[in-house]
């Protein structure tokens, strides 16, 4: 299966599709040079297939590309960052020692 993630800017969320079917979303807000990652949701039929990780990776890469700092509000995104400390340089309000 191929995971495709895109920015649905008009809905303020990143959307992940697996083989053309919406599999999950990561809601966000952009304000004052910051990308707040609010809530990740994966549809039950697609759980365990890396959808949430793919959404989070895309969001972090997009923040970096757009030169935005990240506010990790979503619990999943926070857990993801614990295992990907290389992305902490763009995260505000958190430090690698938190947890």
C-alpha positions in Angstrom: 0.0 0.0 0.0 1.2 3.5 -0.8 0.7 6.3 1.8 0.2 9.7 0.3 0.1 12.7 2.7 -1.0 16.2 1.6 -1.8 19.5 3.1 -5.6 20.3 3.0 -4.9 23.9 4.0 -8.6 25.0 3.6 -9.5 22.4 6.3 -6.4 23.1 8.4 -5.2 19.5 8.4 -2.8 17.1 6.8 -4.6 14.2 5.2 -3.2 10.7 4.6 -4.5 8.4 2.0 -3.8 4.7 1.5 -4.5 3.5 -2.0 -6.8 6.5 -2.6 -8.9 6.2 0.6 -8.7 8.7 3.4 -6.9 6.9 6.2 -6.2 9.6 8.8 -5.7 13.3 9.5 -3.5 15.6 11.6 -5.3 18.8 12.5 -3.2 22.0 12.8 -3.3 25.8 13.3 -0.7 28.1 11.8 -0.2 31.4 13.8 2.7 33.8 14.3 5.3 31.6 12.6 4.3 28.5 14.5 2.6 25.3 13.4 0.5 23.9 16.3 -0.1 20.2 15.8 -3.5 19.7 17.5 -4.9 16.2 17.0 -4.1 13.0 15.0 -6.8 10.6 14.1 -6.4 7.4 12.1 -9.6 5.6 10.9 -9.9 2.2 12.6 -9.5 0.2 9.4 -6.0 1.7 8.9 -4.6 1.5 12.4 -1.2 -0.1 12.7 -0.1 0.8 9.2 2.1 3.7 10.0 -0.5 6.4 9.0 0.0 8.5 12.2 3.8 8.4 11.8 3.5 9.3 8.1 1.3 12.3 9.0 3.6 13.4 11.7 6.7 13.1 9.6 5.1 15.1 6.8 4.0 17.8 9.2 7.5 18.2 10.7 9.0 18.3 7.2 6.5 20.8 6.1 7.2 23.0 9.1 10.9 22.9 8.3 10.2 23.7 4.7 8.1 26.6 5.6 10.5 27.8 8.4 7.8 27.4 11.1 8.4 26.4 14.7 6.2 23.5 15.9 4.0 23.4 19.0 3.3 19.7 19.8 -0.1 19.6 21.4 -1.2 16.2 20.1 -0.1 13.4 22.5 0.8 11.2 19.5 3.1 13.9 18.1 4.7 14.3 21.5 5.4 10.5 21.6 6.8 10.6 18.1 9.2 13.3 19.0 10.5 11.3 21.9 11.8 8.7 19.4 12.9 11.3 16.9 14.9 13.8 19.0 16.6 15.2 15.8 13.4 17.1 15.2 13.4 18.8 18.6 15.3 21.8 17.1 12.0 23.1 15.6 9.8 22.4 18.6 8.9 25.2 21.0 7.8 24.6 24.6 9.5 21.3 24.9 13.0 19.9 25.6 14.5 16.5 25.0 14.6 15.9 28.8 10.8 16.4 29.3 8.7 13.4 29.7 
